[in-house]
């Protein structure tokens, strides 16, 4: 479900105070903040709260632990093909969890494209809860080159992703090597290339 599907959307700062969407976007872009989105009760209401990367990103707890198989899924990619767990086997796969209204997710697209171009020995997959139409529009506007599966809310919930962007690395057998909020990885001075290669090297030790 995309934010546009909610009847009410409230934006909050790190202290929980309501702010405008413009203020939210500015803080998100300028200050390197993360966010969390949740549905409240039976009403189609979303609360999107700024979250300090330095103080909170490290506390993110995912439902999927390193060494666990990636949840079973079978979804249509925006190119019309079916993507499932078997499609992730044979190579290391970098998964990027995003949604179209996430400013950092938009900002990182050139970095994602450059990674895919430099590292063709890896598979890449973008995953979003946005609708297929929204995902296609996002790819067109940002020129995202990664294969994308949309409408993946159930899969995202199974992994336990709440902050965006989030990256996961799967081994050639579809087993999770590591998962991390994008801001936390960047806070350690890691580019996506470095993050992936360090994770593989650590696993081999």
VEXDREN-2710 file (C-alpha; in Angstrom, 1 decimal):
% VEXDREN-2710
k/r/px/py/pz
1/UNK/0.0/0.0/0.0
2/UNK/1.5/3.4/-1.0
3/UNK/1.0/6.6/1.0
4/UNK/-1.4/7.8/-1.7
5/UNK/-3.7/4.9/-0.7
6/UNK/-4.2/6.3/2.8
7/UNK/-7.0/8.8/3.5
8/UNK/-4.8/10.6/6.1
9/UNK/-1.1/11.0/6.3
10/UNK/0.6/12.7/9.2
11/UNK/4.3/13.7/9.1
12/UNK/6.2/14.0/12.3
13/UNK/9.6/15.2/13.4
14/UNK/12.0/13.1/15.6
15/UNK/10.1/14.3/18.7
16/UNK/6.7/13.2/17.4
17/UNK/5.5/16.8/16.6
18/UNK/3.4/17.3/13.5
19/UNK/5.1/19.0/10.6
20/UNK/4.2/19.8/7.0
21/UNK/5.3/17.6/4.1
22/UNK/7.6/20.3/2.9
23/UNK/9.3/20.5/6.3
24/UNK/9.5/16.7/6.3
25/UNK/11.1/16.5/2.9
26/UNK/13.6/19.3/3.8
27/UNK/14.8/17.6/7.0
28/UNK/14.9/14.2/5.3
29/UNK/17.0/15.4/2.4
30/UNK/19.3/17.9/4.3
31/UNK/19.8/16.1/7.6
32/UNK/20.1/12.4/6.5
33/UNK/17.1/11.2/8.5
34/UNK/15.3/7.9/8.1
35/UNK/11.6/7.3/8.5
36/UNK/9.1/4.7/9.7
37/UNK/5.6/4.2/8.3
38/UNK/2.7/2.4/9.9
39/UNK/-1.0/2.0/9.6
40/UNK/-3.1/3.1/12.6
41/UNK/-6.2/1.1/13.6
42/UNK/-8.8/0.3/11.0
43/UNK/-8.6/3.8/9.5
44/UNK/-6.5/4.3/6.4
45/UNK/-4.1/6.6/8.2
46/UNK/-0.3/6.6/8.0
47/UNK/2.2/8.3/10.4
48/UNK/5.5/9.0/8.8
49/UNK/8.1/10.0/11.4
50/UNK/11.6/11.3/10.9
51/UNK/14.1/9.1/12.7
52/UNK/17.7/10.1/13.5
53/UNK/20.0/7.8/11.6
54/UNK/22.8/8.2/14.2
55/UNK/20.7/7.5/17.3
56/UNK/18.0/5.0/16.0
57/UNK/19.0/3.2/12.8
58/UNK/21.3/0.9/14.7
59/UNK/18.3/-0.3/16.8
60/UNK/16.3/-1.5/13.8
61/UNK/15.2/-5.1/14.4
62/UNK/14.3/-7.2/11.5
63/UNK/12.2/-10.4/11.5
64/UNK/14.7/-12.1/9.2
65/UNK/18.0/-13.0/10.7
66/UNK/21.3/-13.6/9.0
67/UNK/21.5/-17.3/7.9
68/UNK/17.8/-17.5/7.3
69/UNK/16.3/-18.3/3.9
70/UNK/14.6/-15.3/2.2
71/UNK/10.8/-15.6/2.6
72/UNK/9.0/-17.5/-0.2
73/UNK/7.5/-15.1/-2.7
74/UNK/6.2/-15.0/-6.3
75/UNK/5.6/-11.6/-7.7
76/UNK/5.3/-9.8/-11.0
77/UNK/8.2/-7.6/-11.9
78/UNK/7.5/-4.3/-13.6
79/UNK/8.9/-5.8/-16.8
80/UNK/6.1/-8.3/-16.8
81/UNK/8.1/-11.3/-15.8
82/UNK/7.5/-13.4/-12.7
83/UNK/10.2/-13.2/-10.0
84/UNK/10.4/-15.8/-7.2
85/UNK/13.0/-17.3/-4.9
86/UNK/14.4/-19.4/-7.7
87/UNK/15.2/-16.3/-9.7
88/UNK/17.5/-15.2/-6.8
89/UNK/19.7/-18.3/-6.9
90/UNK/23.0/-18.7/-8.5
91/UNK/24.5/-15.3/-7.7
92/UNK/24.8/-13.0/-4.7
93/UNK/21.7/-10.7/-4.9
94/UNK/21.5/-7.1/-3.5
95/UNK/17.9/-6.2/-2.6
96/UNK/16.9/-2.5/-2.2
97/UNK/13.7/-1.9/-0.3
98/UNK/12.2/1.5/-1.2
99/UNK/9.1/3.5/-1.9
100/UNK/8.4/6.2/-4.4
101/UNK/7.8/9.1/-1.9
102/UNK/11.0/8.4/0.0
103/UNK/13.4/11.3/-0.7
104/UNK/16.6/9.3/0.1
105/UNK/15.4/6.5/-2.1
106/UNK/15.1/8.9/-5.0
107/UNK/18.5/10.4/-4.2
108/UNK/20.2/7.0/-4.2
109/UNK/19.1/5.9/-7.7
110/UNK/22.3/7.0/-9.5
111/UNK/24.3/5.1/-6.9
112/UNK/22.2/2.0/-7.4
113/UNK/22.6/2.2/-11.2
114/UNK/26.3/2.7/-10.9
115/UNK/26.6/-0.3/-8.6
116/UNK/24.8/-2.6/-11.0
117/UNK/26.9/-1.4/-13.9
118/UNK/30.2/-2.0/-12.1
119/UNK/29.2/-5.3/-10.5
120/UNK/27.5/-7.4/-13.1
121/UNK/28.5/-10.6/-11.3
122/UNK/25.7/-9.7/-8.7
123/UNK/22.0/-9.8/-9.2
124/UNK/20.0/-6.7/-8.1
125/UNK/16.3/-6.4/-7.1
126/UNK/14.3/-3.4/-6.0
127/UNK/11.3/-4.2/-3.8
128/UNK/8.5/-1.8/-3.0
129/UNK/5.0/-1.8/-1.5
130/UNK/4.0/0.7/-4.2
131/UNK/1.6/-0.4/-6.9
132/UNK/3.0/-1.6/-10.3
133/UNK/2.0/1.6/-11.9
134/UNK/3.7/3.7/-9.3
135/UNK/6.8/1.6/-9.5
136/UNK/6.9/2.0/-13.3
137/UNK/6.5/5.7/-13.0
138/UNK/9.3/5.9/-10.4
139/UNK/11.6/4.0/-12.6
140/UNK/10.8/6.2/-15.6
141/UNK/11.3/9.4/-13.6
142/UNK/14.5/8.4/-11.8
143/UNK/15.8/6.1/-14.5
144/UNK/16.2/3.2/-12.0
145/UNK/17.7/0.3/-13.9
146/UNK/17.2/-2.4/-11.3
147/UNK/14.6/-5.1/-11.8
148/UNK/11.6/-4.2/-9.6
149/UNK/8.8/-6.1/-7.9
150/UNK/5.9/-4.0/-6.7
151/UNK/2.9/-4.7/-4.5
152/UNK/5.3/-6.5/-2.2
153/UNK/3.8/-5.4/1.2
154/UNK/3.5/-9.0/2.5
155/UNK/7.1/-9.8/1.6
156/UNK/8.3/-6.6/3.2
157/UNK/6.4/-7.3/6.4
158/UNK/7.8/-10.8/6.5
159/UNK/11.4/-9.4/6.4
160/UNK/10.4/-6.7/8.9
161/UNK/11.5/-3.6/7.0
162/UNK/10.1/-0.4/8.4
163/UNK/12.8/2.2/7.5
164/UNK/13.7/3.2/4.0
165/UNK/16.0/2.7/2.2
166/UNK/17.1/-0.7/3.5
167/UNK/19.5/-3.1/1.8
168/UNK/19.7/-6.9/2.1
169/UNK/22.3/-9.2/0.7
170/UNK/21.4/-12.8/-0.2
171/UNK/23.9/-15.5/-1.0
172/UNK/23.6/-17.7/-4.2
173/UNK/21.3/-20.1/-2.3
174/UNK/18.9/-17.3/-1.4
175/UNK/20.0/-17.1/2.2
176/UNK/20.3/-13.8/4.0
177/UNK/23.9/-12.7/4.5
178/UNK/23.1/-9.3/6.1
179/UNK/20.4/-6.6/6.2
180/UNK/20.9/-3.0/7.1
181/UNK/19.2/0.4/7.0
182/UNK/20.9/2.5/4.3
183/UNK/21.6/5.4/6.6
184/UNK/23.4/3.2/9.1
185/UNK/25.6/1.8/6.4
186/UNK/26.4/5.2/5.0
187/UNK/27.1/6.4/8.6
188/UNK/29.9/3.9/8.7
189/UNK/31.4/5.4/5.6
190/UNK/30.4/2.5/3.4
191/UNK/29.5/2.8/-0.2
192/UNK/27.1/0.0/-1.5
193/UNK/30.1/-1.7/-3.2
194/UNK/32.1/-1.7/0.1
195/UNK/29.2/-2.8/2.2
196/UNK/28.5/-5.8/-0.1
197/UNK/32.1/-6.9/-0.4
198/UNK/32.8/-6.5/3.4
199/UNK/29.7/-8.6/4.1
200/UNK/30.9/-11.4/1.8
201/UNK/34.4/-11.2/3.2
202/UNK/33.2/-11.4/6.8
203/UNK/31.0/-14.4/6.0
204/UNK/34.0/-16.2/4.6
205/UNK/36.1/-15.8/7.7
END
